[in-house]
Amino acid sequence: MTISCFSRNKYDIKLSLDTSYFEADPNFSTSHDYKAAKIIANDLIQVYLEDQLHNTVYKEKSTNLPKLNWGGSKTALTELIHALHAQGAFDNADIKIIAKTFESIFHIDLGDFYHTFMELKTGR
């Protein structure tokens, strides 16, 4: 005996307890498409809820931290970022990502930090 859950026009009424089959178009869907869709949807909802929970926990932890503002010059912060990047302090992360992270942490806009670093290298 083979169960043909995903074959069109081969519905075994003894396999189902709901009446959604009678509302569906048998030429368009199979007898268990709705059940498979519900399983997939529930998996996606679980992933979404876990992600939202993780983000909420992360936000709660980060809001308990004191806010830091950079008190030095933008040039000094740019030098610090390039020094940390040159030492590989952030697992070879892209310097742009490091700079954006520092901007966010210290509430500062570095502007064109590449240009600032080039000026530092040339001694202007």
Stockholm file with secondary structure:
# STOCKHOLM 1.0

chainA/1-124         MTISCFSRNKYDIKLSLDTSYFEADPNFSTSHDYKAAKIIANDLIQVYLEDQLHNTVYKEKSTNLPKLNWGGSKTALTELIHALHAQGAFDNADIKIIAKTFESIFHIDLGDFYHTFMELKTGR
#=GR chainA/1-124 SS CCCCTTSTTCCCGGGCCSSHHHHSCTTTSCTTHHHHHHHHHHHHHHHHHHHHHHHHHHHHHHHTSCCCCCCSCHHHHHHHHHHHHHTTTTTTCCHHHHHHHHHHHHTCCCCSHHHHHHHHHHTC
#=GC SS_cons         CCCCTTSTTCCCGGGCCSSHHHHSCTTTSCTTHHHHHHHHHHHHHHHHHHHHHHHHHHHHHHHTSCCCCCCSCHHHHHHHHHHHHHTTTTTTCCHHHHHHHHHHHHTCCCCSHHHHHHHHHHTC
//
